[in-house]
């Protein structure tokens, strides 16, 4: 793994979101997003739900809504997220924006209270594996959630932004932690490496290396990789969140070497689905 401390960038990401939301007109708030059935206002309400959920859970130890009988995690999340968004349709865009602005500093205090970033996470990151996640990955996962939803709003209203290196690179590195899990069924000898080259200002080169039974992400680009995946930064984050399909991402990419490894690596998924 490549440890990250994304806490310093939350405030800037949020300010860019608030500036964006305050600039929208009434028609913009109703525009559809890539999230099926959700408008810009609905995605904003979902972000508010994320804020409330983490403050309630991490600060107050509140367990939140309970699972229904035999309900899977994806089904549970779809249900409770949908219920919250439906309820918040009673609220105006200004109220949604004001609530995000008021709750943001409290959420910053929640992150700051995490003294041991290497310790166990409060919420495991299922798309990065089945073991106990470190706290830093849990926090990074939340940052990617906020950043991606801001980009979805920006796409819907045709506004670029929040994609400079300082804000985007942590998203790319966090999502790369989904690659070892995508390769879990591809057993290879110890030292076998898959090189990931992400092009663009926020990109770089990383490797996922086998220890003979599992895979791990490293910041050292492999010199003689068994496979290489080369992809631009925009396609990478959209693939990880399924804003584009695996096939679309592969058509935008260059895959070299062991086809099983390259193709499996491009099935990475950094959301619960």
N, C-alpha and C positions, 0 to 999 in steps of 0.2 A: 504494500500500500504506500501511497504518497500522502503523508499527513498534510492537512490544510487548516489554516485558521482564517475563516472567512468573516469573522465578526467585525473587522474594521470596515467592510464594504457595505454592510446592511444599510447604514444611514444614507449613504450616497445613492444607492439603488432606490431606496424609498423616496428620497427627495425628487429624483427624476420621475418616478411614478406619479407623485403628487403634482408636480409641475405639468405633466402630461394630462392628468385627469382634469385639472383646473382650466386647461385650455380647450377642452372639448365642448362642442355645442350639443344641443338636445338630440339632433339627428345622429351624431357620432355615438352617443350612449346606446342607441338602439341597433347599431350595426352588428351583424353576425360575426362570430369569431370561428376559429378552427374547432373549438369545443362544441360538439353537436348540441344544438338547441339553445346555446348560451350566447347572449349578446355581450357587448362590452360591459354593460351594467352588471350582468350576471357574473362575468369573470371577476369584476371588481368585488362583488359580494362574496365570491368564493375566496378571494384573497383576505377579505375581512374575517371570514370563517377560519382561515389558517392562523391569523393573528390571535383570535380569541381562543382557538383550540390550544395553541402552544402556551399562551399565558396561563390559561386555566389548568392545563396539565402539568407544565414544568414548574410554575410558580406556586400553584395552589394544590397540586396533587389530585386534581379532579379527574375522574376516570372517563367522563364523557358518556355519550350514548352507548347503550349496550347492544351487543350482537343479537340478532334474531336467531331462533333455532335453526341450526344447520346453515347459517349464513357465512359465505366465504368472505375473505378480506376485500376483494374487489367489489363484491355485491354490497357489502356493508358501506364501503366508502362511497359508492355510487348513490346509495340510498340517502345517507346522512348529508352528503354534499348537496344532493338535489333538494332535500327538504329545507336546508338552510337557504339556498339560493331562491327557492320559491317564496319563502317567508320574507326575504329581504326585498322582494319586488314591491313591497309596501313602502320602501324608503326611497327618497330622492337621491340623485347623483351627488348632490352637495352633502347630504347626510353620510353617505358611504365614504366620500373623500374625507370629511371631517373626522369620522371615526378612525380611519386609517392613520391620519395625522396624530390623533390623540393617543392611540394605542401603540404606535411605533416606538416611542421612547421607552415605554414599559417593556416591550419585547426586547429592546436593546439591553435592558437591565437583566432580563432573563438569561440572555446569552452571556453577559459579563459575569454572571454568578456561577458559570461552569468553570470551576477551578482546575479540574483535571481533564483536559481535552483527550488524553489517552485512555481515560477510564471508560467504563461501560456507558453506552448511550441509554437515554430514557426510552427511546423508540428505535428499534433495530431497522436497518436499511435493507429490506428484503431483496431488492434487486441487485445487491452487492454480495449476496451469499446467505447461508443459513446460520452462521455463527453469530456471536455477540458483536455488534458494531461498536467501534469507538465513538465517543461523544462528538469528536470533530466531524465525523462523517454524517452523523445525524444532523448537526447544525448546517453542514454544507448542503445536505439534501434539502433542508428548508430554504436555504438561499437559492438553490436552483429552481425551486418551486416558485418563489416570488419573481425571480428574473424571467423565467419562461412565460409566466402569465403576463408580465409586463410586455414581453415581445409579442405575445398573441394579441394584446390590445393594440400595440403599435401597428402590427400587420393589418388589423381590421380597419384602422383609421388612416392608414398609409403615412405613418410617421416613423422615421428611422430614429435610432438612439439607444442608449444604455448598452452599446456594443463595443465600447472601447476596451483596451486590453485589461485594465484593472478590474472591470466588472465582468467581462466575459471569460477570461482565462480560468477563474475558479470554477465556473460552470463546466467547462470542457474537462478539466482535471477530475472534478467530482464524477462526471458521467463516465470517464474512462474506467472508474472502479467497477463498472458493470461488465467490462470485457472479460475478466477472469471467470465470472459466473457464466457468461455466454460460451466459454470454452470448456466448461466443466466436463463435458462428455467426450472430449478429444484428448485422450491419453497420449502423451509423447514423452520421449526420454528427457531426463533431467538436463536443463540448459537450453532446451528448445525455446525459441523466442518468436513472437509475433510483433513486428514493428508497426506502430501507429504513427503516421505522419499527417498532422492536421495543418492545412495551409491557411494563411490569413494572418493578420497582425496578432491575434490572440493565440495562434496555434503554436506548434512545436513538434517534437518527436519524443515518443515514449515507447516502452516495450512491455509486453506481458510475457513472463518467463515461467516455464514449467519446472517443478521440482520432482517430476516423475509421477506425481499423483494429482496435483492441483496446480493452479496458475496464480501468479501474483504480478501486480502492476509495479513497474519501476520507472524512475525518471531517466534512466540511462538508455539511450538509443542502441539497439543491438547492431553490431557490425555485420554479422552474417545471419540474418533472421531466416527462419524457415518459411515465413510468409510476411508480406508487407501490405498494409492497407493505407492508401493515400486518399484523403478526403478534405474538402474545404470546410472551414469552421461552421458556416451556416448550415450546410447539409448534415454535419455531425450532430449538432444539438437537436436538429429537427428529427433526425433518425432516432436518437435516444429517447425522444418523447413521442415518437410516432406522428409527428407533424408531416412526415413523408414516410412512405413505405420502405421496406427493406429493398425491394427491387428498384425503386426510384433512387435510393441512396447508392446502390451498387452501380447504376448507370452513370451517376455523377462521380464515381470513384475510380481509382486504379488499384486493382488487386493483383498481386504477384506472388509466386511461390506456391506452397502447398494449398490447393484449392479448398480442402476441407477446413483448414485453419482460417483462411481468409474469409470464407463464406460464413463460418460460425461466428467469427469476430464481428461481422457486420449485422448480426442479429441482436446485438446488445440492446437492452431495454432498461431505461432508468426511470420508469414509472411503474406503479402497481397496475397490472392489467390482467 
